[in-house]
Amino acid sequence: MLLGVLVGVVLCGLRIKDLRLVDHQDRELLLHGGCVVYKVPPYFPITDSFDYKLSFTDRDIEIYKELGMNAVRLGAM
């Protein structure tokens, strides 16, 4: 899992410096967000209708934006 994160960081032009994500100008990237993980079958969220606990739809993304969030940690089982 950590390897996937590191590959994603490198591909988007970021690097890890002193346990921080930084860009090519040493500016620190601050992430504010939530977690989308479904740990029971069928292991993926509802995508065709909004449900505050079980979905991940365009409405969920709108709510994240309204709250000032800029990141989502997607879990995979």
RAVEN-V511710 format. One record per run of one state. SS is the DSSP state (H for helix, E for strand, L for the rest). FROM is the first residue (numbers start at 1). LEN is the number of residues. If there is no record, write none. Layout:
BEGIN
SS/FROM/LEN
SS/FROM/LEN
END
This chain:
BEGIN
L/1/1
H/2/10
L/12/3
E/15/3
L/18/2
E/20/3
L/23/5
E/28/1
L/29/4
E/33/4
L/37/9
E/46/1
L/47/8
E/55/1
L/56/2
H/58/9
L/67/4
E/71/4
L/75/3
END
